[in-house]
Amino acid sequence: MARLILSGGGLGLRADAWPEALDWLATAPAPLHLASLASHDLRQAQTLAALLGQRNSAVEILSPGSGDPLRGTIFLCGGDATLLAEDPMRASQLRRWIALPELTVVADSASAMALGRRAASCTCGGHPIRTVAGLGALGEWSILAHAEGPHDARIAALHDPETPGGGAQLALRTGEAVEVVGLPDAVRFERVSWSRT
């Protein structure tokens, strides 16, 4: 199983707004790959590649359906978790990546949400969200990115009707990042050093 880190967002088109995360990513286990599985737009990956290049970090941008890196770090850009969760090819590719033991996978924003039992459409800006079945890669957990706090009202949309009690939900604020430990049965989340909250 890959080392898995979830980010509540903040490495979007203004990636320079979270220098602690960029500094960590620039020194993450090489080779470093960027992928936009939750979006058809490559601007976030291109922006990150340029910013990481300024930190002397070589980066490869992977496209949906490309080969599977066997080692190193993959940063998954944000977008729309429902796109990733509902696209069989993209979902399969992400499942393969998180199963590889020599990889570190950093799932930002929508990519983090897609990994949960329920996946939400873009949660930026506090507007209403649409939910679909997620990849279920985090046990009973669902993730809300760009949360306004631990009790964000939108978290209720992630309750899973097929899980007793609705499952568990984790609200991640923009700039917050956690490592997932204890997969698959005893999932818990540990704050990473570059998390802002």
Disulfide bonds with the S-S distance in Angstrom:
none
